[in-house]
Amino acid sequence: MTGSIPEAPGPVLAIETSTPLGGVALLAESGLLAARAIEVRGAHSPRLMQAVEAVLAEAEIDLKALAGIGVSVGPGSFTGLRVGVATAQGLARGAGLALFPVPTLEAVAWGLPAGLAAPGAALAVAMVARKGELYGAVYEAVEGAMRPLLGPVCADYPAFAADLAALSGDGPVLLAGTAAPELAGFIGGYATVAPALFFRPRAAVVAWRARLMAAAGEGFGPEAVVPHYLALSQAERRAGMEAREA
C-alpha cells in the first residue's frame, strides 16, 4: 500500500534477507534504479555483496552518494537476518551512512496493493516460523501510515487466530504472508487471503519505507540496528537443552 516515492537527499539502498528469496534494491525519487534477487541460503554473504555492487554499478552511483541504507530487521530467518544486518552495518560504517531498520512484517503489509483490502480491513501478516509456529502482526492502514494493532509475535496458529478474531470482531481481515493459507483454516470465512505474489517482503518496498524514514530524519547509527528474531535460534535452543541436562 505504498504511495508516491518520498523525497530524500539521495537514493536509498535496501537489503532484504529475511526469507529464502531475498533481494537488493536501489530507489530514488525518480523510481526504482536497479534491483537484484538473491537466494538466501547458508553463508550467502558473498552473493549479497555481489548484488549490492551490481545495483550500484548499474545505476552508476557511488555508495557514499546514498541517503542511507534500509534493511529488513525481522522477524525471519536467523542466518539471513544476521548476514543482512551485518552487511548493512558494514556498508554504513564504511561510507558514513545512516541505517533505516524496517520491520519485515510491516514491509509485507506495505507491499499489499490498496485495492486488495476492504475499507477498514485489518491487515494480518503471518510468516512461517518453525515447529508449528508463525511470526505474526496486524496493522491498520491509516492516512499513509501503517498503525500496528498486534505484534509482532511468535505464536502457534490457533493462538494467533484467536487473538486476531478478538481484535477484528466481525470486521474484514486481509491475510498475507507465507503462513496465510494455513492460518485461514483456523479463522473462518471473514478473512480474505491475498494472492501469493504478495506473501514475501520485497527489497523495493523496504527501500520505499526507508525513504520515508530518510525524509523524516529517522536514521540510526550502525550499532543501534539489530535483528529482531522473536524466537530462539537452533543454536540457542540446543544450548538451553544442554544447560537443563547438565
Secondary structure by P-SEA (a helix, b strand, c coil): cccccccccbbbbbbbccccccbbbbbccccccccccccccccaaaaaaaaaaaaaaaaccccccccbbbbbcccccaaaaaaaaaaaaaaaaaabbbbbbbcaaaaaaaaccccccccbbbbbbbbbbccccccbbbbbbcccccccccccccccaaaaaaaaaaaaccbbbbbbccaaaaaaaaccccccccccccccccaaaaaaaaaaaaaacccccccccccccccccaaaaaaaaaaaac
